[in-house]
Amino acid sequence: MTSQAIIQNEIQLVYISDRCASTDDVAINKIKLRAEPNNLRRNITGALLFTERYFLQYLEGEAAVVDALYASICRDKRHTNVRLLLRKPIQQRDFSRWSLGVKKLLDNEENQDLIAVLNMLGQASNINESQLDWFKLALK
Ligand SMILES: Cc1cc2nc3c(=O)[nH]c(=O)nc-3n(C[C@H](O)[C@H](O)[C@H](O)COP(=O)(O)O)c2cc1C
């Protein structure tokens, strides 16, 4: 079998959701502590960006594994209104070093542009890849 015959079936999935008021920073840290070993075991990598209002998460890995995790995340009561922004096949991961990088985006002067895009995404149902690239940069 040549290396070209190895079928890669990896995807990147991105969603945005509304953070519940009761999901405080302590609760988010709990999610992180549980998610990291889970993702490592499932060979999933990704990043979670959050503000006072939103979560934006990137998940990467084998398609069926990512889809199953996403289904479980959608049922999670710590956020609501989960909207899928992107699901695409990938040859290469963007967050290969992290089982789950978590970053809080403070609503300050420096982050105004990103917050504005995030607020726009919060209302929109789709996204273009250049908007997503902004978040990739903010997370890396
Ligand atoms: C915003 C958000 C992001 C999450 N991200 C992950 C994740 O990357 N990996 C994970 O295993 N669980 C994640 N969870 C938790 C899952 O919804 C679910 O509770 C967890 O996978 C169940 O893990 P367990 O089988 O160890 O109980 C997330 C939850 C929320 C609210």
The ligand as a Tripos MOL2 file, in Angstrom:
@<TRIPOS>MOLECULE
LIG
   31    33     1     0     0
SMALL
NO_CHARGES

@<TRIPOS>ATOM
      1 C1        -18.6390   25.1390   25.4980 C.3       1 LIG1
      2 C2        -18.3600   23.6960   25.7900 C.ar      1 LIG1
      3 C3        -17.2710   23.0670   25.2080 C.ar      1 LIG1
      4 C4        -16.9770   21.7260   25.4710 C.ar      1 LIG1
      5 N1        -15.8980   21.1290   24.8840 N.ar      1 LIG1
      6 C5        -15.6250   19.8260   25.1300 C.ar      1 LIG1
      7 C6        -14.5210   19.1770   24.5190 C.ar      1 LIG1
      8 O1        -13.7680   19.7480   23.7380 O.2       1 LIG1
      9 N2        -14.3120   17.8620   24.8540 N.ar      1 LIG1
     10 C7        -15.1010   17.1720   25.7220 C.ar      1 LIG1
     11 O2        -14.8520   15.9930   25.9710 O.2       1 LIG1
     12 N3        -16.1570   17.7710   26.3010 N.ar      1 LIG1
     13 C8        -16.4420   19.0740   26.0290 C.ar      1 LIG1
     14 N4        -17.5210   19.6660   26.6370 N.ar      1 LIG1
     15 C9        -18.3300   18.8760   27.5830 C.3       1 LIG1
     16 C10       -19.2950   17.9620   26.8510 C.3       1 LIG1
     17 O3        -20.4620   18.6720   26.5170 O.3       1 LIG1
     18 C11       -19.6690   16.7640   27.7610 C.3       1 LIG1
     19 O4        -20.1250   17.2200   28.9920 O.3       1 LIG1
     20 C12       -18.4570   15.8800   27.9810 C.3       1 LIG1
     21 O5        -17.8720   15.5090   26.7580 O.3       1 LIG1
     22 C13       -18.8800   14.6040   28.7260 C.3       1 LIG1
     23 O6        -17.6850   14.0320   29.1770 O.3       1 LIG1
     24 P1        -17.6710   12.7100   30.0510 P.3       1 LIG1
     25 O7        -18.0760   11.6150   29.0880 O.co2     1 LIG1
     26 O8        -16.2500   12.5940   30.5300 O.co2     1 LIG1
     27 O9        -18.6760   12.9260   31.1590 O.co2     1 LIG1
     28 C14       -17.8190   21.0110   26.3650 C.ar      1 LIG1
     29 C15       -18.9260   21.6480   26.9370 C.ar      1 LIG1
     30 C16       -19.1940   22.9710   26.6650 C.ar      1 LIG1
     31 C17       -20.3840   23.6420   27.2960 C.3       1 LIG1
@<TRIPOS>BOND
     1     1     2 1
     2     2     3 ar
     3     2    30 ar
     4     3     4 ar
     5     4     5 ar
     6     4    28 ar
     7     5     6 ar
     8     6     7 ar
     9     6    13 1
    10     7     8 2
    11     7     9 ar
    12     9    10 ar
    13    10    11 2
    14    10    12 ar
    15    12    13 ar
    16    13    14 ar
    17    14    15 1
    18    14    28 ar
    19    15    16 1
    20    16    17 1
    21    16    18 1
    22    18    19 1
    23    18    20 1
    24    20    21 1
    25    20    22 1
    26    22    23 1
    27    23    24 1
    28    24    25 2
    29    24    26 1
    30    24    27 1
    31    28    29 ar
    32    29    30 ar
    33    30    31 1
@<TRIPOS>SUBSTRUCTURE
     1 LIG1         1 GROUP 0 **** ****
